Amino acid sequence: MERIDGKLFKEMLRSGMNNLANNQARIDALNVFPVPDGDTGTNMSLTFTNGVKEALKCPEDSVGAIAKVLSRGLLMGARGNSGVITSQIFRGFYQAVDDLDTIDAMQLASALVNGSRVAYKAVMRPVEGTILTVIREAADYTYAYTATDDITDCTLVMEKMVEESKISLDTTPDLLPVLKEVGVVDSGGAGLLAILEGMTLALQGKPVELEQSSAAAGESAQAKVEGGEGEFGFCTEFILQLSSRGMKNFSEAKFKDELAAIGNSIVCVQDDDLVKVHVHTLEPATAVRMGKRQGRFVKLKVENMSDQHDEIITREKEEAQELASEHKKYGLIAVAAGEGIQKMFKELRVDIVISGGQTMNPSTEDFISAIEKLNCDHILVFPNNSNIVMAAQQAATVMEDKDVHVLPAKTIPQGLSACVMFNPDASLEDNIADMEEAIANVKTGEVTYAIKDTTYEGLPIKAGQYMGILGKAIVDAKEDMMTVTKDLLKKMIDEDSELVTLIYGENAMKEQADELADFVASFSDAEVEVYNGKQPVYSFLIGVE
């Protein structure tokens, strides 16, 4: 294949998208931290799906035009650091082929190199042993091979790209010790390899189709990026304790296939004898009967999304009209999951709270949409998660006509502390300085559960155990949630600590939070403030100042 035209390029993109979706769960499982989060495979799949679906709609036949639409779609849909880097790789690719109707082998190799260069520039402190290493090494070796051997076959170029990506991916544990300790390769690099493999198979005449077991995930991803309208049905969630018969016969894949016949947005996860199920369906009773065949319900919830959707749309329209009509000096945007935490930010003068966090990273477009709603001289954004910062920064770059500043808040306690320091009457410079100082002075602790067996910096961790996380490090893992939380508090609080903010989540109770407050009082003079954050995933979020 000496030249790639627009039709073939679209087929390559579709095949890459499907291959990534088919491997999404496997890539998610490469996550070093055993925490239940959005994960790399999910973020990259959502990002790439958003871009490819836009590219497939492009009416033009030129590779340059299609790549431009792809780049824009990826940029708007980028979620998580891996998603943002992926969008930058294909932004660089587009820049190299912008004015080309078709591309030859050398132009293809050059575009891949440019994708690598643009991605590196987008990251403030590039880390080797990541997706950046994989794209750089693979693209550079592929370019040298294409130029030195005078390669004219585009298929050979992509085959070489896949070969070199595999070699580079296999060496990532040698560059990042934490990967070697856990026994995995870099998840972002694995996601990129899945895309490249899919694109190459299309060139070979063997395009990848979406596997049935991935169809539900694909449908869910599509729903998230397209925000479709029409029947919303019922959000049906339950946790099953499998019967002895269920333990013997239950299959995640088969159960997902059954659920796919009556709904979408399907999640089905088994952990020993417990199965958690989530499905959007017009037939909730059928879903419940399907679950009942497998065991007994530990938890069951059915909510009418049509009613919820109408209420949300009406409320959002009213808020948008109010925000747009009022011109202010400052506008504040924060990211948070949990009704209680969202309320806390609202009470601290935050105008818009984007729903999201560890379990679902907002896209660049989510930030742009929020920014566009504000009629302000200066807009301050609090990502409140390290995996969300790049998407927020990308949105700020896109919104050139707005003065947007992304604050370095990477945790909920940091974001709350920064908002406490916000003064609507102070200058922009003073506000930013005060808020950055507040962020720097906050220690953050988190208590959540492990989703897999692993070892982190010598600490053995078993699936289902509670983990105490201090900053970016897992410092404790035990069966008892309260023991882990108390141990974490002892590590966080010292003689200089003045304020402890304790936010309990969905799977914790106020009585437990009050017990922890009393525990702090038994060994420290620090003031303790307790809040019901209603956040998912994290039993407790702790801030110490």
C-alpha positions in Angstrom: 0.0 0.0 0.0 1.9 3.0 -1.3 -0.6 5.7 -0.4 -3.3 6.1 2.3 -6.4 7.9 1.1 -9.3 9.3 3.2 -11.4 6.2 3.0 -8.7 3.9 4.2 -7.6 6.4 6.9 -11.1 6.3 8.3 -11.1 2.5 8.3 -7.7 2.6 10.1 -9.2 4.9 12.8 -12.3 2.8 13.2 -10.2 -0.4 13.6 -7.9 1.4 16.1 -10.9 2.5 18.1 -12.4 -1.0 18.2 -9.2 -2.6 19.2 -8.7 -0.2 22.0 -12.3 -0.8 23.2 -11.8 -4.6 23.0 -8.7 -4.2 25.2 -10.1 -1.6 27.6 -10.5 -3.8 30.6 -7.1 -5.4 30.2 -5.5 -1.9 30.0 -7.5 -0.8 33.0 -6.1 -3.8 35.0 -2.5 -2.5 34.4 -3.2 0.4 36.7 -0.4 0.5 39.3 -2.6 1.8 42.1 -5.2 -0.8 43.1 -7.9 1.9 43.5 -11.3 1.9 41.9 -10.9 4.8 39.5 -11.6 5.9 35.9 -8.4 4.1 34.8 -6.3 4.5 31.7 -8.1 2.1 29.3 -11.4 3.8 30.0 -10.1 7.3 29.7 -8.2 6.5 26.4 -11.2 4.7 25.0 -13.6 7.5 25.7 -11.2 10.0 24.3 -10.4 8.1 21.1 -14.1 7.2 20.6 -15.1 10.8 20.7 -12.4 11.8 18.1 -13.0 8.9 15.7 -16.8 9.2 15.7 -16.3 12.9 14.7 -13.8 11.9 12.0 -16.0 9.2 10.5 -18.7 11.9 10.0 -16.3 14.1 8.0 -17.7 14.6 4.5 -14.3 15.3 2.9 -12.1 12.6 1.4 -8.6 14.0 2.2 -6.5 12.6 5.0 -5.7 16.2 6.1 -9.3 17.2 6.5 -10.2 14.0 8.4 -7.2 14.3 10.7 -8.2 17.9 11.5 -11.7 16.7 12.6 -10.1 13.8 14.5 -7.7 16.2 16.3 -10.6 18.5 17.3 -12.7 15.6 18.5 -9.9 14.1 20.6 -9.1 17.5 22.1 -12.7 18.1 23.2 -13.2 14.6 24.4 -9.9 14.2 26.2 -10.2 12.6 29.7 -7.4 12.0 32.1 -3.7 12.5 31.5 -3.5 9.6 29.1 -6.4 10.9 27.1 -4.9 14.4 26.8 -1.5 13.0 25.7 -3.3 10.8 23.1 -5.1 13.9 21.8 -1.7 15.7 21.5 -0.2 12.8 19.6 -2.9 13.0 16.9 -2.8 16.8 17.0 0.9 16.5 15.9 -0.1 13.9 13.3 -2.7 16.3 11.9 -0.3 19.2 11.8 2.1 17.1 9.6 -0.6 16.0 7.1 -2.8 19.2 7.2 -2.6 20.0 3.5 -2.4 16.4 2.1 -5.2 14.5 0.3 -3.3 11.2 0.6 -0.1 10.3 2.4 2.9 8.1 1.4 5.2 6.0 3.6 7.6 8.8 4.4 4.8 11.3 5.2 3.2 8.7 7.5 6.5 8.2 9.3 7.1 12.0 9.6 3.6 12.5 10.9 4.1 9.9 13.7 7.4 11.6 14.7 5.6 15.0 14.8 2.9 13.5 17.0 5.6 12.4 19.4 7.2 15.9 19.5 3.9 17.7 20.1 2.9 15.3 22.9 6.2 15.9 24.7 5.8 19.6 24.5 2.3 19.4 26.0 3.6 17.8 29.2 5.4 20.1 31.7 7.6 17.4 33.2 7.7 14.4 30.9 8.2 11.1 32.7 10.1 8.3 30.9 8.6 4.9 31.1 5.2 6.1 30.0 3.2 6.5 26.8 5.5 9.4 25.9 8.5 7.0 25.8 6.6 4.5 23.7 5.5 7.0 21.0 9.0 8.7 20.9 11.0 5.6 20.6 8.7 3.8 18.2 8.2 6.9 16.0 12.0 7.7 15.8 13.0 4.1 15.0 10.2 3.8 12.4 11.3 7.0 10.7 14.9 5.9 10.6 13.9 2.6 9.2 11.6 4.2 6.5 14.3 6.7 5.4 17.3 4.4 5.6 15.7 1.4 3.8 13.8 3.7 1.4 10.5 2.1 2.4 7.5 3.0 0.2 4.9 0.6 1.6 2.7 2.3 4.3 1.8 -1.2 5.7 5.5 -1.8 6.4 5.7 1.5 8.2 2.8 0.7 10.5 4.1 -2.8 11.1 7.4 -1.4 12.2 5.6 1.2 14.4 3.8 -1.7 16.2 7.0 -3.7 16.5 9.0 -0.9 18.0 6.0 0.1 20.3 6.0 -3.4 21.7 9.7 -3.3 22.4 9.5 0.1 24.0 6.5 -0.9 26.1 8.3 -4.0 27.4 11.1 -1.8 28.7 8.9 0.7 30.6 9.3 -1.3 33.9 13.1 -0.7 33.6 12.5 3.0 33.5 9.8 3.2 36.2 10.6 1.1 39.3 7.0 1.1 40.5 6.0 -0.7 37.3 8.6 -3.4 37.9 7.5 -3.9 41.5 3.9 -4.4 40.5 4.8 -6.5 37.5 3.1 -4.5 34.8 4.0 -2.4 31.8 2.8 1.2 31.4 -1.0 1.3 30.8 -0.9 4.4 28.6 1.7 2.8 26.3 -0.4 -0.3 26.2 -3.4 1.8 25.1 -1.4 3.5 22.4 -0.2 0.1 21.2 -3.8 -1.1 20.9 -4.6 1.8 18.7 -1.6 1.3 16.5 -2.3 -2.4 16.2 -5.9 -1.8 15.2 -4.8 0.8 12.5 -2.2 -1.7 11.2 -4.6 -4.5 10.9 -6.9 -2.3 8.8 -4.0 -1.6 6.5 -3.4 -5.4 6.2 -7.1 -5.9 5.2 -8.1 -7.3 8.5 -9.9 -4.4 10.3 -10.9 -5.0 13.9 -14.6 -5.3 14.8 -16.0 -4.5 18.2 -16.3 -7.7 20.2 -19.6 -8.6 21.7 -18.2 -8.6 25.2 -17.0 -5.1 24.6 -20.3 -3.9 23.0 -21.8 -2.8 26.3 -18.7 -0.9 27.2 -18.7 0.7 23.7 -22.3 1.6 24.0 -21.7 3.1 27.4 -18.7 5.1 26.1 -20.7 6.3 23.1 -23.5 7.4 25.4 -21.1 9.4 27.5 -19.5 11.2 24.6 -22.6 11.8 22.6 -25.1 12.6 25.4 -27.9 11.1 23.4 -31.5 12.0 23.9 -34.8 10.1 23.9 -35.8 7.4 26.4 -33.7 7.5 29.5 -35.4 4.6 31.3 -34.3 3.4 34.7 -30.9 3.3 36.3 -30.8 -0.1 37.9 -28.1 -1.0 40.4 -27.7 -4.0 42.7 -25.1 -6.0 44.6 -25.7 -9.8 44.6 -24.3 -12.4 47.0 -24.1 -15.4 44.8 -25.7 -18.7 45.9 -23.7 -21.9 45.8 -25.3 -22.6 42.4 -24.5 -19.0 41.3 -20.9 -19.4 42.4 -20.6 -22.5 40.2 -22.4 -21.2 37.1 -22.0 -17.4 37.1 -20.1 -15.8 34.2 -19.5 -12.0 34.0 -19.3 -12.2 30.2 -22.6 -14.1 29.8 -24.4 -11.9 32.3 -23.3 -8.8 30.5 -24.6 -10.2 27.2 -27.9 -10.9 28.9 -28.1 -7.3 30.2 -27.1 -5.9 26.8 -30.3 -7.4 25.4 -32.4 -5.1 27.6 -30.2 -2.0 28.2 -26.9 -0.2 28.0 -24.3 1.6 30.2 -23.6 -1.8 31.7 -21.1 -2.5 34.5 -20.8 -6.0 35.9 -17.9 -6.8 38.3 -17.5 -10.0 40.3 -15.4 -10.2 43.5 -15.5 -13.7 44.9 -19.2 -14.3 45.9 -20.3 -10.7 45.4 -21.4 -9.2 42.0 -22.0 -5.5 41.4 -24.3 -4.6 38.5 -25.3 -1.3 36.9 -27.5 -1.1 33.8 -29.7 1.6 32.2 -32.9 -0.1 31.0 -36.6 0.3 30.2 -37.1 -3.1 31.8 -35.8 -2.9 35.4 -38.0 -5.7 36.6 -36.4 -8.0 34.0 -32.9 -7.0 35.2 -33.9 -7.7 38.8 -35.3 -11.1 37.9 -32.0 -11.9 36.0 -30.1 -11.1 39.2 -32.4 -13.0 41.5 -31.7 -16.2 39.6 -28.0 -15.9 40.7 -28.4 -15.3 44.4 -29.7 -12.8 47.0 -29.7 -9.0 46.9 -27.4 -7.2 49.3 -28.3 -3.8 47.8 -30.9 -2.8 45.2 -31.7 0.6 43.8 -33.9 1.6 40.8 -34.2 5.2 39.7 -36.2 6.8 37.0 -33.6 8.6 34.8 -36.2 10.3 32.7 -37.5 12.3 35.7 -34.0 12.9 36.9 -32.9 14.1 33.4 -35.8 16.6 33.1 -35.1 18.0 36.5 -31.3 18.3 35.8 -31.9 20.0 32.4 -34.3 22.5 33.9 -32.0 23.3 36.8 -29.0 23.7 34.5 -30.8 26.0 32.1 -31.9 28.2 35.0 -28.4 28.3 36.5 -26.8 29.0 33.0 -29.2 31.9 32.4 -28.4 33.4 35.9 -24.6 33.0 35.4 -24.7 34.5 31.9 -26.7 37.5 32.9 -24.5 38.5 35.8 -21.1 40.0 35.1 -18.6 39.5 37.9 -14.9 40.0 38.5 -14.3 36.3 39.3 -15.9 33.0 38.3 -14.9 29.8 40.1 -15.2 26.2 38.7 -14.4 23.1 40.7 -14.6 19.3 40.0 -16.1 17.1 42.7 -18.0 13.9 43.2 -20.6 13.6 45.9 -23.5 15.8 46.7 -22.2 16.9 50.0 -18.8 17.9 48.7 -20.4 19.7 45.8 -22.5 21.6 48.3 -19.3 22.5 50.3 -17.8 24.1 47.2 -21.0 26.0 46.4 -21.0 27.4 49.9 -17.4 28.7 49.2 -18.5 30.8 46.3 -17.9 28.3 43.5 -20.2 29.1 40.6 -20.0 25.7 38.7 -19.2 22.3 40.1 -18.4 19.8 37.4 -19.5 16.3 38.5 -16.5 14.0 38.4 -13.3 13.0 40.0 -11.5 9.7 40.5 -14.2 7.4 39.0 -15.0 9.6 36.0 -12.6 12.2 34.8 -14.3 15.2 33.1 -13.3 15.9 29.5 -11.8 19.0 28.0 -15.2 19.8 26.6 -16.8 19.6 30.0 -14.4 22.4 31.2 -15.0 24.5 28.1 -18.8 24.2 28.5 -18.5 25.4 32.1 -16.1 28.3 31.2 -18.5 29.4 28.4 -21.3 29.8 30.9 -19.5 32.4 33.0 -19.5 36.1 32.4 -16.4 37.1 34.3 -13.1 39.0 34.0 -11.2 36.1 35.5 -12.0 32.4 35.8 -10.3 30.2 38.4 -10.5 26.4 37.9 -9.9 23.8 40.7 -9.4 20.3 39.1 -9.0 18.6 42.6 -7.5 15.5 41.0 -4.0 15.0 39.5 -5.5 13.1 36.6 -7.8 16.0 35.7 -5.3 18.9 35.6 -4.1 18.4 32.0 -7.7 18.4 30.7 -8.4 21.6 32.6 -5.2 23.2 31.3 -6.1 22.1 27.7 -9.5 23.8 28.0 -7.8 27.0 29.3 -5.5 27.0 26.3 -8.5 26.6 23.9 -10.5 29.4 25.5 -8.1 32.1 24.3 -10.8 34.9 24.7 -11.2 34.1 28.4 -8.7 34.8 31.2 -8.7 31.2 32.7 -6.3 30.2 35.5 -6.0 26.5 36.5 -5.0 26.3 40.2 -2.7 23.4 41.2 -5.3 21.7 43.5 -4.9 18.0 43.0 -7.2 16.8 45.9 -10.5 17.8 47.3 -9.0 19.0 50.6 -6.6 21.2 48.6 -9.4 22.6 46.5 -11.6 23.4 49.6 -8.7 25.1 51.4 -7.9 27.2 48.4 -11.6 28.3 48.0 -11.6 29.3 51.7 -8.8 31.8 50.9 -10.6 33.3 47.9 -11.4 37.0 48.3 -13.7 38.4 45.7 -12.4 41.9 46.5 -8.7 41.1 46.2 -6.5 41.4 43.1 -6.0 38.4 40.8 -2.3 38.2 41.8 -3.1 38.2 45.5 -5.8 35.6 45.2 -3.7 33.2 43.2 -0.8 33.7 45.6 -3.0 33.1 48.7 -4.7 30.1 47.2 -1.5 28.4 46.0 0.0 28.9 49.5 -3.1 27.3 51.0 -2.8 24.3 48.6 0.8 23.8 49.5 0.0 23.7 53.2 -2.6 20.9 53.0 -1.8 17.3 53.6 -4.3 15.0 52.0 -5.3 11.5 53.2 -7.7 9.1 51.5 -9.3 5.8 52.6 -10.6 3.5 49.9 -10.6 -0.2 49.1 -8.3 -2.3 46.9 -9.7 -3.8 43.7 -6.9 -6.3 43.2 -4.0 -8.1 44.9 -0.7 -6.3 44.4 2.4 -5.0 46.2 3.2 -1.3 46.5 6.7 -0.2 47.7 7.0 -3.4 49.7 3.5 -3.3 51.1 1.4 -6.4 50.3 -2.2 -5.5 49.4 -5.1 -7.8 49.0 -8.3 -7.1 47.0 -11.1 -5.9 49.3 -8.7 -4.5 51.9 -9.0 -0.9 53.0 -6.0 1.3 52.1 -4.7 4.5 53.7 -3.3 6.8 51.1 -1.1 9.8 52.2 -0.5 12.1 49.3 0.4 9.8 46.4 1.6 6.9 48.6 -0.3 3.9 49.9 0.9 3.7 53.5 -1.4 1.1 55.0 -3.7 -1.8 54.0 -5.9 -3.7 56.4 -9.2 -5.5 56.6 -10.8 -2.9 59.0 -11.7 0.5 57.7 -11.5 2.3 61.1 -8.1 0.8 62.0 -6.7 2.0 58.6 -8.2 5.5 59.0 -6.9 5.9 62.6 -3.4 4.8 61.5 -3.6 7.3 58.6 -4.6 10.1 61.0 -1.7 9.4 63.3 0.7 9.6 60.3 -0.8 12.9 59.1 -1.2 14.9 62.3 1.8 16.4 64.1 2.4 19.1 66.7 2.1 21.8 64.1 -1.3 20.7 62.8 -4.1 23.1 63.5 -7.1 22.0 61.5 -8.3 18.5 60.5 -11.1 18.3 57.9 -12.8 14.9 57.9 -15.2 14.1 55.0 -17.0 10.8 55.2 -18.5 9.2 52.1 -21.3 6.9 51.0 -20.0 3.8 52.6 -19.2 5.4 56.0 -21.5 6.7 58.8 -21.6 9.8 60.8 -21.0 7.8 64.0 -17.8 6.5 62.6 -16.7 10.0 61.6 -17.5 11.3 65.1 -15.5 8.4 66.6 -12.5 9.5 64.5 -12.9 13.1 65.6 -12.8 11.9 69.2 -9.7 9.8 68.4 -8.0 12.9 67.0 -8.9 14.8 70.2 -7.3 12.1 72.3 -3.8 12.9 71.0 -3.9 16.3 69.3 -5.1 19.9 70.0 -6.0 20.4 66.3 -9.6 21.5 65.6 -11.6 18.8 63.8 -14.4 19.6 61.3 -16.7 16.7 60.1 -18.7 16.8 56.9 -20.9 14.4 55.1 -19.4 14.5 51.5 -21.6 11.6 50.2 -18.7 10.8 47.8 -18.4 7.4 46.1 -15.2 5.3 46.3 -13.6 7.0 49.2 -14.8 6.2 52.7 -12.9 9.2 54.1 -11.2 12.2 52.7 -8.9 13.9 55.2 -7.3 17.3 55.0 -4.7 18.4 57.6 -3.5 22.1 57.8 
